[in-house]
Amino acid sequence: MELITREDLLALLESGGVQLVEALPADAFNAEHLPGARNVTDRVSAELAEQVAPDRAAPVVVYCSGPYCNRSKIAAAAFARLGYAEVRVYAGGKEDWAQAGLAFEGNRANTPTTASTISGAAAAAGRPS
């Protein structure tokens, strides 16, 4: 399992080939999450992994609240054990995303759509959309 930066994550989100997974309790996920993310709340079983990241060959990026949260590392290790080919951890998580001023989806977020959020996130990071 390797780490991924916010810039590299934004590039993957733009390409559309990444399976983004938040490893936090459901209430934290429902309040706000990175655009397009799916949620795992506890142990990652084969069935749960299949639901949130159905393509074992596509990259999986797991994140949680920030650099001091280990939930993303634990979940990423589970995906790797289940045979996912490319598993990465966005260690900065929600904290880094928020500090960069990027938009979230969820009950507390006022984001219109995933596509416009990702384009806006790319623009905020200085990337063409």
Salt bridges, closest charged atoms under 4 A:
GLU2 OE2 - ARG88 NE 3.77
GLU7 OE2 - ARG6 NH1 3.33
GLU22 OE2 - LYS94 NZ 3.21
GLU32 OE2 - ARG108 NH2 3.33
GLU86 OE2 - ARG88 NH2 2.59
ASP96 OD2 - ARG6 NE 2.86
GLU105 OE1 - HIS33 NE2 3.50
